[in-house]
Amino acid sequence: MDTEQLLTNKMNNFYRISSVEVGQHFYWQIGDFQIHAQVLITSWIVIAILLGLAIIAVRDSQIIPTGSQNFVEYVLEFIRDLTRTQIGEEEYRPWVPFIGTLFSFIFVSNWSGALFPWKIIQLPHGELAAPTNDINTTVALALLTSIAYFYAGLRKKGLNYFSKYIQPTPVLLPINILEDFTKPLSLSFRLFGNILADELVVSVLVSLVPLVIPIPMILLGLFTSAIQALIFATLAAAYIGESIEGHH
């Protein structure tokens, strides 16, 4: 009985540790499940912004683009060039929508955190922030990238795709497997860490010195936010290109 009591106490301590959270969060209760509402709300706002911009841009398309259509076509050409560079001339076209969606969502999410005063929207618990300020969002984006490059490799090479794990020698099998686990980890934590750090720095400076000094930091945050979106999209395209290389 003493042993059972000891095990029970250890399990209870484990459950208490696993339930620890940083800060307060706002949840929706749907049946037996709790959904992180803060991330969903801000993600839906970002998606609505992207859809609104797309509808406005293509609402009255012209052969010779002007105004918003010209801007959207410039962004599309930029994403197409990025995808072509990383994946290759013959294989890049089917992946332009995926890479473009990743880049657009991350870019608008990052800028929304730097420009939009989310804190003025009051919640029962917690506060709103950029979607990429939450580890759940960045991990989901990284896992989507992993699924995409596995799909790309299997579609082109079939089961022969897995032969890469024993090249150039079977001795490297554990390292090659570990590499595929570290790719989504590095993608997710790089994006999450940079955006979280940027928002924390700006928040601290605004609370200490409300005028003048935070403005350059906000501008720097806009620049680094754009760079993070570019890095994520570039690495995602590079991973996909790597998985299908040899079939160009």
JONOR-V895663 format. One record per residue. N is the residue number from 1. OMEGA is omega in whole degrees, -180 to 180 (NA if undefined). NEAR is the number of other ideal C-beta (glycine too) atoms within 12 Angstrom. Layout:
n;omega;near
N;OMEGA;NEAR
N;OMEGA;NEAR
This chain:
n;omega;near
1;179;7
2;179;8
3;179;9
4;179;10
5;179;11
6;178;12
7;179;13
8;179;14
9;179;14
10;179;14
11;178;14
12;177;14
13;179;14
14;180;13
15;178;12
16;179;12
17;-177;11
18;-179;10
19;180;10
20;178;10
21;175;16
22;-178;9
23;179;16
24;-178;13
25;180;24
26;-177;26
27;167;20
28;179;18
29;177;11
30;-176;11
31;179;7
32;-174;6
33;173;10
34;-178;16
35;-179;18
36;-171;29
37;-177;26
38;-179;32
39;-180;33
40;-179;24
41;-178;28
42;177;36
43;178;32
44;177;19
45;179;26
46;179;34
47;178;21
48;178;17
49;-179;24
50;179;29
51;179;18
52;178;16
53;180;21
54;-180;24
55;179;16
56;-176;17
57;-175;24
58;-177;19
59;-179;14
60;-176;13
61;179;18
62;177;14
63;174;8
64;-173;9
65;176;19
66;173;14
67;-176;17
68;179;21
69;178;23
70;179;16
71;-179;18
72;178;25
73;176;22
74;179;16
75;179;29
76;179;25
77;177;17
78;-180;25
79;178;34
80;179;25
81;178;22
82;-179;32
83;179;34
84;-179;23
85;-175;19
86;-174;31
87;-180;37
88;-174;25
89;-173;14
90;-171;16
91;-168;26
92;-170;28
93;-180;17
94;-175;22
95;179;37
96;179;28
97;-179;17
98;-180;30
99;179;44
100;179;31
101;177;30
102;-177;41
103;-177;38
104;-178;32
105;-179;37
106;-179;47
107;-178;39
108;177;34
109;-179;43
110;-179;41
111;178;32
112;177;35
113;-178;43
114;-172;36
115;-173;20
116;180;24
117;-177;18
118;-172;27
119;179;20
120;176;9
121;-175;18
122;176;12
123;176;22
124;178;13
125;176;17
126;-180;25
127;-179;26
128;177;32
129;179;40
130;179;43
131;-179;40
132;174;45
133;-180;41
134;-176;35
135;179;26
136;-180;23
137;-177;35
138;176;38
139;178;24
140;178;27
141;179;40
142;178;34
143;175;22
144;177;27
145;178;40
146;178;29
147;-178;22
148;-177;37
149;171;37
150;178;25
151;-180;21
152;-180;33
153;-180;30
154;180;19
155;-178;20
156;-172;27
157;-176;19
158;-180;12
159;177;12
160;178;16
161;-176;25
162;177;18
163;180;17
164;-177;28
165;180;22
166;177;17
167;-2;16
168;179;12
169;179;11
170;179;14
171;-177;11
172;-179;15
173;-179;18
174;-179;14
175;180;18
176;176;21
177;180;16
178;-180;14
179;-179;21
180;175;29
181;-178;17
182;-180;18
183;178;30
184;178;30
185;-179;22
186;178;25
187;-174;39
188;-176;34
189;177;23
190;-179;29
191;-179;45
192;-177;36
193;-178;21
194;-179;33
195;179;42
196;-179;30
197;-179;23
198;-179;35
199;178;37
200;-180;20
201;-180;23
202;-179;35
203;180;26
204;-179;16
205;179;22
206;179;21
207;-178;13
208;-178;14
209;-172;15
210;-174;13
211;170;10
212;-172;12
213;-179;18
214;-176;23
215;176;17
216;179;16
217;177;25
218;178;26
219;176;18
220;177;21
221;177;34
222;180;24
223;-179;20
224;177;30
225;178;35
226;179;28
227;180;24
228;176;40
229;179;42
230;-180;26
231;-179;26
232;-179;43
233;180;41
234;179;28
235;178;33
236;178;44
237;179;38
238;179;29
239;179;37
240;178;38
241;179;32
242;-177;29
243;-179;35
244;-177;32
245;-176;22
246;179;18
247;178;19
248;NA;14
